[in-house]
């Protein structure tokens, strides 16, 4: 029987869009379906007041892989946005990541030597307090890496808001290292390339899916495709939740998720930066995103009289929410591995993306994975 499609792709996020683009170039016929009313998965941008609003959270593209950078720029030009978040702790501002600006703001030190001495003193204090024992939790681990001032001001309460658990209840391995830079450099990423698509992420997804058949508002599990996909396609590319594919037969995997309160402010510039982290418990949100700063720079910010901000809240995943981050504790890691073993026995099914592999990926590694595939 001649199948109508080479690939049926479940989910229209970055993995599926890149896969469909490359498969299409290789002469393969694809159908992409998504349960949401729009394409792009969590990359989708909503235009509000002429500003591209990252509806499902801030996405900043960064990579040191020239092939990946050239690939995305062949679809849409990327701008020169540099991620330089600011931390607000009870009204006092600190630059991130931890660098000489941060240490000057924290201690008034002006040289790398002074900063290193201060950090070493506080690290030694934390190591001595452990009395020769290995750190047993995230709090102990972080204190031995950066000392008490940085930990209590910039890490502890922020991390507790993110995970919904005390730092003493989180495993030490979550923070294996905390990069400390003894230079005045607020660029969060070490990668060679970073930016945002000019005109927003919808341009990237639309470019990847140009000429490819797709259907939105289609839930794979409540549609004719769930049991009938083998009749219409040679291969299923599944980017939904790994445990849901197997009808949760081994148990449910846990996720952390985020919710957003987005509003228009009647001013051109609300906080002067795209990302401000709120690192104390006195604010319930983890950060505030001001979307225009991803694509408007300098005086251009004042060309649009309004601005859009999103307060970001980290929460436990509940039914009906969008899953965001895998929970990498012992139970979930073990369960995910059991599901991955089941996945290897599924014929003509490719499990892709963050949900389909139950692993956290940035955008560039997702594209890298797909670029390495053979579509012959």
VODREN-474929 format. One record per residue (C-alpha): residue number from 1; chain; x, y, z. Coordinates in steps of 0.05 Angstrom, whole numbers, plus 5000, padded with zeros to 4 digits. Example, Ala and Ser with C-alpha at 12.3 -4.5 7.8 and 13.67 -1.06 7.14 Angstrom:
2
REC    n  chain    xx    yy    zz
REC    1      A  5246  4910  5156
REC    2      A  5273  4979  5143
***
This chain:
376
REC    n  chain    xx    yy    zz
REC    1      A  5000  5000  5000
REC    2      A  5025  5069  4982
REC    3      A  5026  5112  5045
REC    4      A  5005  5184  5037
REC    5      A  5062  5212  5080
REC    6      A  5133  5192  5096
REC    7      A  5127  5225  5165
REC    8      A  5070  5244  5211
REC    9      A  5098  5293  5261
REC   10      A  5062  5303  5328
REC   11      A  5075  5372  5356
REC   12      A  5096  5434  5316
REC   13      A  5154  5458  5360
REC   14      A  5226  5469  5339
REC   15      A  5245  5395  5334
REC   16      A  5186  5378  5288
REC   17      A  5193  5441  5247
REC   18      A  5267  5429  5235
REC   19      A  5255  5355  5221
REC   20      A  5199  5371  5171
REC   21      A  5242  5424  5136
REC   22      A  5301  5377  5125
REC   23      A  5256  5317  5107
REC   24      A  5220  5361  5056
REC   25      A  5286  5383  5026
REC   26      A  5303  5309  5018
REC   27      A  5239  5299  4979
REC   28      A  5198  5268  5035
REC   29      A  5124  5284  5047
REC   30      A  5106  5307  5117
REC   31      A  5043  5323  5157
REC   32      A  5052  5363  5221
REC   33      A  4996  5364  5273
REC   34      A  4991  5403  5338
REC   35      A  4937  5407  5391
REC   36      A  4947  5482  5400
REC   37      A  4913  5531  5353
REC   38      A  4981  5557  5329
REC   39      A  5048  5531  5306
REC   40      A  5115  5537  5342
REC   41      A  5103  5502  5408
REC   42      A  5133  5542  5465
REC   43      A  5169  5588  5415
REC   44      A  5104  5620  5393
REC   45      A  5103  5696  5397
REC   46      A  5040  5738  5404
REC   47      A  5040  5808  5375
REC   48      A  5015  5858  5427
REC   49      A  5022  5933  5415
REC   50      A  5071  5918  5359
REC   51      A  5116  5878  5406
REC   52      A  5132  5804  5397
REC   53      A  5112  5774  5464
REC   54      A  5144  5707  5481
REC   55      A  5078  5675  5502
REC   56      A  5110  5613  5535
REC   57      A  5171  5646  5566
REC   58      A  5234  5680  5543
REC   59      A  5273  5644  5489
REC   60      A  5344  5667  5472
REC   61      A  5380  5629  5417
REC   62      A  5453  5616  5431
REC   63      A  5505  5567  5403
REC   64      A  5578  5559  5387
REC   65      A  5562  5512  5330
REC   66      A  5571  5551  5265
REC   67      A  5531  5501  5225
REC   68      A  5471  5510  5270
REC   69      A  5478  5586  5269
REC   70      A  5485  5588  5194
REC   71      A  5425  5542  5187
REC   72      A  5377  5585  5228
REC   73      A  5402  5648  5195
REC   74      A  5388  5617  5127
REC   75      A  5315  5615  5148
REC   76      A  5311  5684  5182
REC   77      A  5362  5737  5200
REC   78      A  5379  5739  5275
REC   79      A  5393  5804  5312
REC   80      A  5449  5820  5360
REC   81      A  5411  5812  5426
REC   82      A  5458  5794  5484
REC   83      A  5429  5762  5546
REC   84      A  5451  5804  5606
REC   85      A  5401  5792  5662
REC   86      A  5397  5834  5725
REC   87      A  5380  5807  5794
REC   88      A  5335  5847  5841
REC   89      A  5344  5827  5915
REC   90      A  5297  5868  5959
REC   91      A  5306  5929  5914
REC   92      A  5381  5924  5906
REC   93      A  5407  5908  5836
REC   94      A  5463  5860  5817
REC   95      A  5490  5840  5749
REC   96      A  5488  5767  5726
REC   97      A  5523  5721  5714
REC   98      A  5569  5727  5775
REC   99      A  5624  5773  5750
REC  100      A  5666  5832  5772
REC  101      A  5606  5879  5767
REC  102      A  5568  5832  5815
REC  103      A  5626  5830  5864
REC  104      A  5634  5905  5863
REC  105      A  5559  5912  5877
REC  106      A  5564  5860  5933
REC  107      A  5629  5879  5968
REC  108      A  5657  5942  5936
REC  109      A  5718  5904  5910
REC  110      A  5749  5931  5847
REC  111      A  5803  5880  5827
REC  112      A  5799  5806  5810
REC  113      A  5847  5791  5866
REC  114      A  5803  5824  5918
REC  115      A  5742  5788  5892
REC  116      A  5777  5720  5892
REC  117      A  5802  5731  5963
REC  118      A  5731  5746  5988
REC  119      A  5702  5686  5953
REC  120      A  5757  5639  5978
REC  121      A  5747  5663  6050
REC  122      A  5673  5648  6047
REC  123      A  5683  5581  6012
REC  124      A  5733  5560  6065
REC  125      A  5682  5578  6119
REC  126      A  5630  5533  6086
REC  127      A  5678  5475  6077
REC  128      A  5700  5481  6151
REC  129      A  5627  5479  6173
REC  130      A  5618  5412  6138
REC  131      A  5675  5383  6179
REC  132      A  5704  5341  6123
REC  133      A  5636  5314  6099
REC  134      A  5613  5318  6027
REC  135      A  5556  5368  6014
REC  136      A  5490  5331  6024
REC  137      A  5443  5380  5991
REC  138      A  5441  5440  5944
REC  139      A  5450  5491  6000
REC  140      A  5514  5459  6026
REC  141      A  5540  5449  5955
REC  142      A  5528  5521  5934
REC  143      A  5559  5550  5997
REC  144      A  5623  5511  5984
REC  145      A  5624  5537  5912
REC  146      A  5611  5612  5922
REC  147      A  5603  5626  5996
REC  148      A  5547  5656  6038
REC  149      A  5538  5726  6010
REC  150      A  5525  5705  5938
REC  151      A  5486  5644  5960
REC  152      A  5438  5680  6007
REC  153      A  5429  5741  5961
REC  154      A  5426  5711  5892
REC  155      A  5414  5635  5896
REC  156      A  5376  5610  5957
REC  157      A  5307  5641  5952
REC  158      A  5307  5644  5876
REC  159      A  5322  5569  5872
REC  160      A  5268  5554  5925
REC  161      A  5217  5593  5883
REC  162      A  5239  5555  5821
REC  163      A  5234  5486  5851
REC  164      A  5180  5496  5904
REC  165      A  5226  5463  5955
REC  166      A  5277  5486  6006
REC  167      A  5350  5485  5983
REC  168      A  5365  5436  6039
REC  169      A  5314  5388  6007
REC  170      A  5344  5392  5937
REC  171      A  5400  5344  5916
REC  172      A  5471  5372  5914
REC  173      A  5482  5349  5841
REC  174      A  5434  5402  5814
REC  175      A  5489  5454  5826
REC  176      A  5554  5419  5806
REC  177      A  5587  5484  5789
REC  178      A  5571  5558  5793
REC  179      A  5611  5598  5742
REC  180      A  5649  5656  5772
REC  181      A  5679  5706  5723
REC  182      A  5734  5752  5747
REC  183      A  5721  5800  5689
REC  184      A  5671  5857  5679
REC  185      A  5626  5818  5631
REC  186      A  5550  5814  5638
REC  187      A  5540  5769  5577
REC  188      A  5504  5708  5607
REC  189      A  5525  5659  5553
REC  190      A  5595  5637  5534
REC  191      A  5572  5617  5464
REC  192      A  5601  5650  5403
REC  193      A  5533  5666  5372
REC  194      A  5468  5691  5403
REC  195      A  5407  5731  5382
REC  196      A  5333  5732  5369
REC  197      A  5301  5724  5300
REC  198      A  5287  5792  5269
REC  199      A  5211  5797  5271
REC  200      A  5205  5743  5325
REC  201      A  5206  5667  5329
REC  202      A  5143  5658  5287
REC  203      A  5186  5678  5228
REC  204      A  5233  5620  5242
REC  205      A  5177  5569  5250
REC  206      A  5139  5595  5189
REC  207      A  5203  5592  5148
REC  208      A  5217  5521  5169
REC  209      A  5146  5497  5155
REC  210      A  5137  5535  5089
REC  211      A  5105  5489  5037
REC  212      A  5093  5434  5089
REC  213      A  5023  5408  5105
REC  214      A  5001  5421  5176
REC  215      A  4938  5418  5219
REC  216      A  4927  5455  5284
REC  217      A  4875  5442  5339
REC  218      A  4887  5367  5330
REC  219      A  4901  5326  5392
REC  220      A  4939  5263  5370
REC  221      A  4908  5223  5427
REC  222      A  4836  5243  5411
REC  223      A  4839  5238  5336
REC  224      A  4838  5187  5280
REC  225      A  4915  5190  5278
REC  226      A  4927  5156  5346
REC  227      A  4911  5086  5321
REC  228      A  4910  5100  5247
REC  229      A  4976  5135  5234
REC  230      A  5009  5071  5206
REC  231      A  4956  5072  5151
REC  232      A  4977  5141  5127
REC  233      A  5051  5149  5145
REC  234      A  5114  5106  5144
REC  235      A  5143  5138  5207
REC  236      A  5115  5175  5267
REC  237      A  5157  5232  5296
REC  238      A  5130  5241  5366
REC  239      A  5148  5303  5407
REC  240      A  5093  5299  5460
REC  241      A  5103  5274  5531
REC  242      A  5140  5208  5534
REC  243      A  5096  5176  5588
REC  244      A  5032  5198  5554
REC  245      A  5051  5160  5490
REC  246      A  5052  5096  5532
REC  247      A  4987  5115  5567
REC  248      A  5026  5124  5633
REC  249      A  5030  5049  5641
REC  250      A  5093  5053  5684
REC  251      A  5069  5114  5723
REC  252      A  5070  5189  5710
REC  253      A  5133  5230  5703
REC  254      A  5136  5296  5742
REC  255      A  5146  5364  5711
REC  256      A  5157  5435  5734
REC  257      A  5119  5487  5696
REC  258      A  5114  5562  5693
REC  259      A  5055  5609  5688
REC  260      A  5055  5681  5665
REC  261      A  5017  5744  5683
REC  262      A  5025  5788  5622
REC  263      A  5002  5860  5619
REC  264      A  5011  5923  5577
REC  265      A  5044  5982  5613
REC  266      A  5028  6052  5590
REC  267      A  5101  6073  5585
REC  268      A  5156  6061  5535
REC  269      A  5207  6030  5583
REC  270      A  5187  5992  5646
REC  271      A  5252  5962  5673
REC  272      A  5307  5978  5622
REC  273      A  5325  5905  5610
REC  274      A  5293  5844  5579
REC  275      A  5303  5799  5640
REC  276      A  5303  5818  5714
REC  277      A  5306  5760  5764
REC  278      A  5273  5771  5832
REC  279      A  5317  5731  5880
REC  280      A  5279  5740  5946
REC  281      A  5214  5711  5972
REC  282      A  5182  5780  5980
REC  283      A  5162  5776  5906
REC  284      A  5124  5713  5888
REC  285      A  5148  5713  5816
REC  286      A  5218  5689  5795
REC  287      A  5229  5741  5741
REC  288      A  5199  5797  5700
REC  289      A  5208  5796  5624
REC  290      A  5201  5861  5585
REC  291      A  5193  5834  5514
REC  292      A  5209  5896  5472
REC  293      A  5282  5894  5496
REC  294      A  5293  5829  5457
REC  295      A  5284  5865  5391
REC  296      A  5288  5940  5404
REC  297      A  5353  5973  5425
REC  298      A  5376  6043  5447
REC  299      A  5330  6100  5427
REC  300      A  5287  6052  5387
REC  301      A  5256  6029  5453
REC  302      A  5221  6097  5457
REC  303      A  5191  6092  5387
REC  304      A  5134  6051  5414
REC  305      A  5098  6087  5471
REC  306      A  5076  6024  5508
REC  307      A  5111  5962  5533
REC  308      A  5091  5891  5551
REC  309      A  5116  5855  5613
REC  310      A  5107  5784  5638
REC  311      A  5114  5763  5710
REC  312      A  5138  5691  5712
REC  313      A  5116  5641  5766
REC  314      A  5147  5573  5776
REC  315      A  5096  5519  5797
REC  316      A  5085  5445  5804
REC  317      A  5055  5414  5741
REC  318      A  4981  5397  5745
REC  319      A  4936  5365  5693
REC  320      A  4918  5415  5638
REC  321      A  4982  5457  5646
REC  322      A  5039  5459  5596
REC  323      A  5098  5416  5620
REC  324      A  5164  5454  5617
REC  325      A  5222  5423  5657
REC  326      A  5236  5350  5672
REC  327      A  5247  5338  5747
REC  328      A  5315  5305  5750
REC  329      A  5310  5269  5816
REC  330      A  5322  5195  5827
REC  331      A  5250  5171  5818
REC  332      A  5239  5209  5753
REC  333      A  5307  5193  5723
REC  334      A  5295  5118  5735
REC  335      A  5223  5121  5708
REC  336      A  5244  5161  5647
REC  337      A  5298  5110  5631
REC  338      A  5246  5054  5635
REC  339      A  5202  5092  5586
REC  340      A  5261  5104  5540
REC  341      A  5274  5029  5539
REC  342      A  5201  5019  5517
REC  343      A  5211  5072  5464
REC  344      A  5269  5033  5432
REC  345      A  5220  4976  5418
REC  346      A  5171  5021  5380
REC  347      A  5180  5008  5306
REC  348      A  5179  5067  5258
REC  349      A  5172  5117  5315
REC  350      A  5222  5173  5330
REC  351      A  5217  5206  5399
REC  352      A  5243  5277  5396
REC  353      A  5247  5342  5435
REC  354      A  5245  5358  5508
REC  355      A  5178  5324  5522
REC  356      A  5191  5263  5479
REC  357      A  5259  5249  5510
REC  358      A  5244  5276  5580
REC  359      A  5308  5316  5578
REC  360      A  5319  5391  5582
REC  361      A  5347  5419  5517
REC  362      A  5363  5489  5495
REC  363      A  5342  5506  5424
REC  364      A  5409  5498  5389
REC  365      A  5422  5425  5412
REC  366      A  5352  5407  5386
REC  367      A  5371  5433  5317
REC  368      A  5439  5399  5322
REC  369      A  5405  5332  5335
REC  370      A  5361  5338  5274
REC  371      A  5417  5363  5228
REC  372      A  5455  5298  5243
REC  373      A  5398  5255  5219
REC  374      A  5397  5218  5153
REC  375      A  5335  5231  5110
REC  376      A  5355  5187  5050
***
